[in-house]
Amino acid sequence: MKKMLLVLLCLLIIIGSTLTPMLYAAPRVEELKIAGQFGLVYAPLMVARKMKIFEKYGLKPVWKEYGSGGAVREALVSGEVDVGFMGIPPFLIGWDKGSQWKVACGFVVIPVGLVTYDPNINSLKDFKPEDKIAGPSPGSVQHI
């Protein structure tokens, strides 16, 4: 009986000593492909990059910059990037087309205004069917 207990104890010590390094090994650094855009609106992302925020959480960021929210959306859809920073319109367009993604957080708040030279227009209710509103580009916040 003592011999059996000794063998069992030795077996447990051997198994425990082989598993311990696996349990306490340094975690593998995960690569995170991040899509951003150019401009002051993305200053929080630039600060996170400069301060190495992602690295502090054990991630290895791979930074990619695109010229528009639509390009970021396409990079997400194609799997070229893991995370994308873009406005709501490109997100909504992708979501409407069936992309299974979520908004993780708000990034910035930008006021939007409507400017007119017509003195008869003081609110949205003053617009008539023949009036036209110009926007910067299809799919932009102003367009949606």
N, C-alpha and C positions, 0 to 999 in steps of 0.2 A: 504494500500500500504506500509506504514511504517512497519507494522507488518510483511508483506511478505518479505521485504528487511532484516529485523532483523533476521528472521528465516533463510533466505538464507545465510546471513553473518555468523551466528552461525554454520550452516552446513559446510560452507567452512573452518571455523576455526577448527572445529572438524576433518574434513577430512585431512586438512593440517597438523595438529598436530599428527595424527596417521601415516601419510606417511613420515614425516620428519625423524624419526629414521631409517627407511628403506633406505632412500636416503643417509644418512650420516654414516651408520654403517660401521665398519671396514671390509675391504674385507676379504673374506674367503681365507685361505691359500691353494693354489693348490699344490698337491703333484706331483713331477716330477721325474720319475724313469730314472736315467742316467746310461748308460753302458759305462764303460771305459775299458782300458787294463793296463797291467803292463809295466813298462819301462820308460826310460827317455824321450822318444818321447811324452809321455803324461804329461810332466811337466806342460804345461799351464793349464791342467785340475786339476792337483794337487794344483796349486797355486789358482785357482778359488775356489776349495774346502776349502783350508786353509783360504782364505780371505772372505769366506762366500758370494761370489758374487751373487749366486742364491737367497740366503735369503734376500739380500738387495733389490731384486725386487719382494718380496712377495711370493717366491716359497719355498716349502719344499722339498729339494732334497733327494732322496733315492738312495744311491750309490751302484752300482753293478760292480764288476770287472770280466772280462773274460780273458781267456788265448789266444784268437786269434780274428782276425777280423771276421772270419767265425762264431764264437760263438756269437759275438755281432750281426751279421746279423740275425742269427737264433732267438736271443732274441727279436729283432725288429719285425721280421715276426710273431712270436708267440704272440706278444703283452705283453711280459714279461717286456719290458722297453719302454719308450716313446722317448728317445733320445739316439743315439749311436755315439760314437767316434771311428772311424775305418779308415783304409786306403781306397784308391780308389778301389782296386780289389774286396773286399767283397761287396762294394756298387754296382759296375758294375754287379757283378754276380747276386745280388738280383734284381737289376733293369731289367736285361735281363730276369729274370724269372717272371717279372710282378709286382714287388713291386712298389707301387705308392709313392715313397719317393723322397726327394730332398736333395741336398747338401746345407747346410745352410752357411757354411764358410770353408775356408781352415784353417787347424789347425797348421801344421808345414811343413817345406820344408826339405827334406832329399836328399842329393845327392846320386845318384846311379852310380856305375862304373862297367865296365866289366874288369876282370883281366884274363890274360892268361900267360902261360909259353912258348908259341910258338912264337919265334922271327919273324916268317913270318906274323903274324897277327898284323896289326897296326890300322885297322879300320874295321867296319862291312863289308865293301865290300870285305875284304880278306877272309871271311869265305866261305868254300866250302860245298856242300851238305853232305859230309861225316863227317864234323866237328860236335861236340856236345857242347851244352852250358848247364851247370848245374845251377839249381836255387834252392833256399832254400825250397820252398814248392809250390804245386799247388795252384793257387789263389793268390799268393803273387804279389807284384808290379813287381818283376823281371820276374815272370812267364807270366804275362799279357803283 
